[in-house]
């Protein structure tokens, strides 16, 4: 999991151009990693001010992710975009019903499978995010970046108001690619286990 990632020259050049256009140097390390990868995935510098991140929250989620916390995706497109980790996605088995969308049912099924402490990556369905907020799921992190003109802004605002550890954005923008990119940023960022840090301090 912590094997050094080989970065393609095209990606290196893309990030060089991104940083030449937008100053992200003032951001804390994990926040910068998430913001830059989201901007890169969408070629949209406006995400620099649209995203809502918190460095201590990201640090805790980064540790949880690298010590085995399960990852849940709301749709297959999000799951397909996540590298280095298999994500749980139960949408294929979910059904809709009165007052319940397939995406909301899939969130219920996923929670029954993974329990508390998971990292949830929602990039498509506001109703999946709304259902998650009702589940008392005690997540390690919710990457809530659903896209759309109906329910997306409201569900992301509700996520922020819930007090759950989260990454979200203010506008209608979002989508599978940017949600997966936010998770990948945490996967790619180097992880130094606490016992390694302690050993360095005592050396």
Secondary structure, DSSP 8 states (H G I E B T S, - for coil): --S-----HHHHHHHHHHHHHS--TTS-HHHHHHHHHHHHHHT-TTHHHHEE--HHHHHHHHHHHHTT--EEESSHHHHHH--SS--B--GGG---BTTB-HHHHHHHHHHHHH-TT-EEEESS-HHHHHHHHHTT---SEEEE----SSSHHHHHHHHHHHT-SEEEESSS---HHHHHHHHHHHHHS----HHHHHHHHH-
